[in-house]
Amino acid sequence: MHELSICQALLDQVERIAVEHGASAVERILLRVGPLSGVEGPLLLHAYPLAAAGTIAANAELVIETAPVRVACNDCGAQTDATPNRLLCGDCGSYKTRLVSGDELLLANLELTIPD
């Protein structure tokens, strides 16, 4: 289950940010996960409490937002939504596209408790 190691790496990053800002606790963690990232959101949610135990983020809410799969067309220049198994241009139908989003695993937002 590689989601546990992903949670541990995420928490390392969260703890660094919390220390930089002098936070006493982490309240909420927002992750943006693309369907092509190779990460399963439900497994990540399941692994999070194990990884977070004893950390500054132990009681934080982990929120996972799904990122859309978007492609940019090399033929017509359009950016359109696509499905994970069909990365075609939504405007002209070309297969000559490049992925714009959908493969990310991004720490999008942190809510911290910072003492006065």
C-alpha positions in Angstrom: 0.0 0.0 0.0 2.1 2.9 -1.3 -0.6 5.4 0.0 0.9 5.1 3.5 4.3 6.2 2.3 2.6 9.0 0.3 0.9 10.1 3.6 4.2 10.1 5.4 5.8 12.2 2.7 2.8 14.6 2.8 3.1 14.9 6.5 6.8 15.7 6.3 5.9 18.6 4.0 3.0 19.7 6.2 5.2 19.6 9.3 7.9 21.7 7.7 5.3 24.3 6.6 3.7 24.3 10.1 7.1 24.9 11.8 8.0 27.7 9.3 4.8 29.5 10.3 5.0 28.8 14.1 1.8 26.7 14.1 0.6 24.8 17.1 -1.7 22.5 15.1 -2.8 21.7 11.6 -6.6 21.9 11.2 -7.2 20.9 7.6 -5.2 19.6 4.7 -6.6 20.0 1.1 -5.1 17.7 -1.5 -5.8 17.8 -5.2 -5.4 14.4 -6.7 -5.7 13.6 -10.4 -7.2 10.3 -11.7 -3.9 9.7 -13.5 -1.7 10.2 -10.5 -1.7 6.5 -9.5 -3.1 7.4 -6.0 -6.4 6.1 -4.7 -8.2 8.7 -2.6 -10.1 6.2 -0.4 -6.8 4.4 0.4 -5.1 7.6 1.1 -7.9 8.6 3.5 -7.6 5.2 5.2 -3.8 5.4 5.6 -3.8 9.0 6.8 -4.7 8.4 10.5 -1.9 5.8 10.8 0.7 8.2 9.4 -0.6 11.3 11.2 -0.6 9.7 14.7 1.7 11.6 17.0 2.3 14.5 14.6 1.2 18.1 14.6 -1.5 17.1 12.1 -2.9 14.2 14.1 -6.3 15.8 14.4 -6.3 17.5 11.0 -9.1 16.8 8.5 -7.8 15.5 5.2 -9.9 16.6 2.3 -9.3 15.2 -1.2 -10.4 17.1 -4.2 -10.3 15.3 -7.6 -8.5 17.3 -10.3 -10.0 17.1 -13.8 -8.2 15.5 -16.7 -7.5 18.2 -19.3 -5.5 18.1 -22.5 -4.1 20.7 -24.8 -4.4 19.9 -28.5 -1.4 20.2 -30.7 -3.5 20.5 -33.8 -6.2 23.1 -33.0 -4.7 24.6 -29.8 -7.8 24.0 -27.7 -7.7 23.0 -24.0 -10.5 20.6 -23.2 -11.6 18.1 -20.6 -10.8 14.4 -21.4 -11.4 11.1 -19.8 -8.5 9.2 -18.2 -8.5 6.4 -20.9 -9.2 8.7 -23.8 -7.0 11.7 -24.1 -8.5 13.2 -27.2 -9.2 16.8 -28.0 -12.8 17.6 -27.1 -13.0 20.2 -30.0 -11.5 18.5 -33.0 -11.1 14.9 -31.8 -7.3 14.8 -32.5 -5.2 12.3 -30.6 -2.2 14.7 -30.8 -2.6 16.1 -27.3 -0.5 16.8 -24.2 -1.7 16.4 -20.7 -2.4 19.7 -18.9 -3.8 18.3 -15.6 -5.0 15.0 -14.2 -1.8 13.4 -13.0 -1.1 15.7 -10.1 -0.8 15.0 -6.4 -0.8 18.5 -5.0 -0.9 20.0 -1.5 -3.4 22.7 -2.4 -4.1 24.3 1.0 -3.3 24.1 4.7 -5.3 25.5 7.6 -3.1 26.1 10.6 -3.6 27.2 14.2 -1.1 29.9 14.9 -0.9 31.1 18.5 -1.0 34.9 19.1 
